[in-house]
Amino acid sequence: MDQKPGFDIIGDVHGHAALLEKLLRKLGYVKYGKTWGHPDGRIAVFTGDLINRGPEQVETVKLVRRMVRHETAYCVAGNHEYAALCRFCGIGHRSEEHTSELQSRQVI
């Protein structure tokens, strides 16, 4: 049976770029220069919460952003990205807990 390209659904990375790279390798993705792609044409789909807890939040966002730009991934924002954008734009957010948590971790 022939394998057809498909999707790999990845959620809740929470700023752990090194672990994300390990997962991508395990799923068969290869690093091409500064970005990642799958030799069979599979697409990674990131379902939000790229940021929040981990020590490599900026690196995580850059990694996913490069993949999206090279059309090897799609990404939708999660509640943590939403909270960060609200804070950045000076818009009130429904959860002050999320905002203060992001501030304490110097994400926003």
N, C-alpha and C positions, 0 to 999 in steps of 0.2 A: 504494500500500500504506500503510495507516494505521500510524503508530507508536504502540505501546502503552507506558505507563509501565513502567519497568524499574529495574534496579539499576546503580549505578556502583561498582565495587570499587576501594577506595583503601587502599593499605598503606604502611607504613614512612614516615610523615610526619616522624618524628624531630625534632619541635620546630621545624618551619619553617612557621609560620602564614601568613606572607606568600606563600610558594610555594603553600601549600594554597589560599588565596583565589584566586590566579591560576589554579590548576587548576580550581577550582569554576566560575569564570567561563568558562573554556574549555569546560567540560562543559555550560554553559547554565544554571548555577545563578545565582540572583539574591539579593542581600542584602535582606532584609525586616526593617527595624529592626536588631536586634543578631544576627539569625540568618540562615541561608541556606536556600533552598528552590529546587526546580526547578519552573518554571511548568507543566510537563507531568506533574508528580507523580512524577518519578523519585526514587529513594531512594539516598542514598550509604551504602555499607557499608564501614566502616573496619575493617581486619583486623589491628589492633594496631600496636604500636611507634609510638605517638603521641609518646612522649618519648624522650630520650636525647641526641642530638648537637647539635641546633640551639639558637639563641639565644632562641627564642620558645616554650618548652615550656608555660608556663602559659597563654599565649594560645591555643596549639593545643588544649590540653585544654578550655578554656572554649568555643572555637568548636565543637568536636565535641559537647561536652556540651549546648550550646544546641540544636544540630540534633537530637540524640537526644530531648531534651525536647519539641521541636516536631514530632517524628515525621517528620522529613525525613531521618533517618539512623539506622543501627544501628551498634553498635560492639562489638567483642570485644577482650579484653585480649591483648597480646602478651607476649613474654618480658621486655621492659624494664619494662612495667607490673607484671608479676608480681614481678620483682626489687625494684622500688620498694616494693610492698606488703609483701613479706617483710621488707625492711629497716625500714619504718615500724612494722610489728607486732613487730619483734624476733625474727623467725623466721629460722632459718638457711636459706640458699639454696644450691642445688647449685653455683652459680657465683660464687665470691668475686670473680672478675674483673669480672662485671657490677656487683656491689655497689660495688666500689671505683671503677669507672668512673662510676657514677651519683653517688657521693659527691663525686668530684673535680669534677664538673660542677654541683654544688650542686642536684641534682634531689631528693635525699633527704637 
